Amino acid sequence: MRAALAAAHRAEWGVVFGTLVRLTGDWELAEDCAQDAFARALPAWERDGVPRSPGAWLVTAARRRAVDVLRRRTTERDKIAEAAALEEAYEPAPPGDERLRLIFTCCHPALPLEARVALTLRAVGGLTTREIARAFLVGEDTVSQRVLRAKRKIAAAGIPYRVPPPGARAERLGGVLAVLYLIFTEGYAPSDGSTTRDGLAEEAIRLARLVTAETSDEPEARGLLALLLLQHSRRAARLDADGGLVTLEHQDRSLWDRGLIVEGATLAHQALPAGGPYALQAAIAAQHALAPDAAATDWAAITALYDRLLALRTNPVVALNRAVALGMRDGPQAQLDAVDALGTPKELAGHHALAAVRADALRRLGRTREAATAYEEARAAAPNRAIAEEYARRLTEPAPDEGNTTR
C-alpha cells in the first residue's frame, strides 16, 4: 500500500497541489491541504483498497480539507462565500493542463533563478525541503526561505496562475526549459564537484517529459528532453569501480542504456529541423550515442552542428567544444589554433576545461613539456578529485598515433 501511495505521490502531487492553487489562489493552503490528503490516503486505502482513480480521490480529499479550513479560518462573509463556492461541484482541469500552469508559474521570469528551481521541485515534483537541500547540498533553511520568498513574490506581484497566452508562450517556454536543464545538470555534473546525483537528473527528465507532452508543438521542448535522455543514457559508464571519471572515448558502450538512446535519438531527429539550441545539442549527443565505438564517431557532422550552434549565439563553452571536434576532424594543430583563437574569455577564466583542451592538442602534437604544464594547470583548477586524477592519468599517457585521429 505504501508503494501505491508513493507512486501516486510521484504521479499526482503536481495535479493535486495545482488544482488547489487554482481553486483557492492560496499557495500555503494548497500545500497544507495536499499534504493532508496524502496523509489521509494511507489508512483509507489500507481499509478500502486503492481507488480506481487515485488522483481524483486525492483532489477530492484535498478540496474538502480546504473547505473545512476556510470555514474555520474566519466568519467574514467573503470567506464563507469562498468556502461555499469551493464546496460546489466543479469541472476539473485535465491533469496535464494543471501541471503546465504550475510549471509556468513556478518558472516565471520575475522570480530569482534559484527560487524557480526550488519552487519547481517543491510544487511540481513534490520533493520535500530536505530532499531539495540534500540534492543541492545547501541547508534546509535556505531552501525553505527560497520557496517562501517565491510564494510571497507570486502573491505580491500578482503573478497569474496560468499558461501564458499563445503570443507569449514560446518566449516563456525558454525559461522553463532553462530551469529543467539546470536541475538536470546539477544531477549529472554537480557544480560543487561531486560525481553524480541520479535522482535529481531523473526528476528533471520526468518534468521534461511532462512539459514535452503538453507542448507537443514546441520542438525545443523535444530537443531538451532528447538531450537529457541521451546524456543520462551514459550514466552507468561514466565512473570506474573506484569512482574515477571515465571519459567518453574510454567508456564501455555496452553499459549505455539503449532504450534511452533510441528514444532520445528519435526525439532529436524530430526536433533538429527547427534548429534551436537544445535541438542542436541533442543532435550532437545523438551522434556520439549512435556511434558503435569512439573511432566511428562522425566528427565532421558534429563540427557542422557546432557551427550551427555558434551561429545562433556566441558562446565560449560551445566554441571550446567545437575546437575539440575540429581537432578530431582535422588534427591537433587545428584544435590548438582554435583554442588559441579563443583567448581567455571571462566565461572560461580559471576553468579547467580550457587548459585541458589545449593540453590534449599539445600532447597529440608531441609537445610533451608544454602539454604537461597545461595538464598541471587543468588539474589545479579541477572541481573534484575524479577530474583531477583524469588529468594526472593523461600526463603519463602516450600520445595517440595521429594517422588514426583525423576522421
Secondary structure by P-SEA (a helix, b strand, c coil): caaaaaaaaaccaaaaaaaaaaacccaaaaaaaaaaaaaaaaaaaaaccccccaaaaaaaaaaaaaaaaaaaccccaaaaaaaaaaacccccccaaaaaaaaaaaaacccccaaaaaaaaaaacccccaaaaaaaacccaaaaaaaaaaaaaaaaaacccccccccccaaaaaaaaaaaaaaaaaaaacccccccccaaaaaaaaaaaaaaaaaacccaaaaaaaaaaaaaacccccccccccccccccccccccccaaaaaaaaaaaaaacccccaaaaaaaaaaaaaacccccccaaaaaaaaaaaaaaacccaaaaaaaaaaaaaaccaaaaaaaaaaacccccccccaaaaaaaaaaaaaacaaaaaaaaaaaaaaacccaaaaaaaaaaaaccccccccccc
